Amino acid sequence: MNIPKHLEYAYSRIVDVADFPKPGILFKDITPVLEDEKAFAAVVDDLASHLNGANKVAGIESRGFIFAAAIAAKHNLGLVLLRKPGKLPRETHVIQYQLEYGFDSLEMHVDSLNQKDSVILIDDVLATGGTLLAGSELIAKSGARLTNSAVFIEISALKSRTRLSSIPVHSSIIV
Ligand code: AMP
């Protein structure tokens, strides 16, 4: 467990919900964090302090969008959306990745990024790491450079770090 002092209040706003969306999952509900201006701002500031020179912020659907958009607007950076299949209307890069049961995929418009871009990848929760890894692979497909990836909450029991050893990852809090 690692909860930095400046995020203790934001941490106190997270609500753990047992057996959602299915039995056995302890869901980290961040909606009370978003509803509290002090908590939300503290998380956005923490994530944004790890841009490492990025000129674009890529957010993962859907809760990653919220933090990514706030960081992008605050720091005058472009926002790139990594979306679930079938949502983006034009040509996309696609990465399929494994879930506990079955597969999912993420898509990004092919013209969202190019090799001149430096990108930070944002999501809310890091669980097994499959989603963040797929996001980093989408960015790699575009030729852009991943400066960092950053999540609000890392669930350390799921040991995503081994899987993510090839990419930089900042977690605001580790539970
Ligand atoms: P994973 O690919 O296993 O790291 O899962 C990360 C994605 O699933 C993120 O986009 C999260 O929003 C969501 N997620 C996974 N586990 C949880 C959880 N326990 N609580 C909230 N969101 C979760």
Boltz pocket constraint, residues with backbone or C-beta under 6 A from the ligand:
constraints:
  - pocket:
      binder: B
      contacts: [[A, 25], [A, 26], [A, 27], [A, 28], [A, 29], [A, 60], [A, 61], [A, 62], [A, 63], [A, 123], [A, 124], [A, 125], [A, 126], [A, 127], [A, 128], [A, 129], [A, 130], [A, 131], [A, 132], [A, 160]]
      max_distance: 6.0
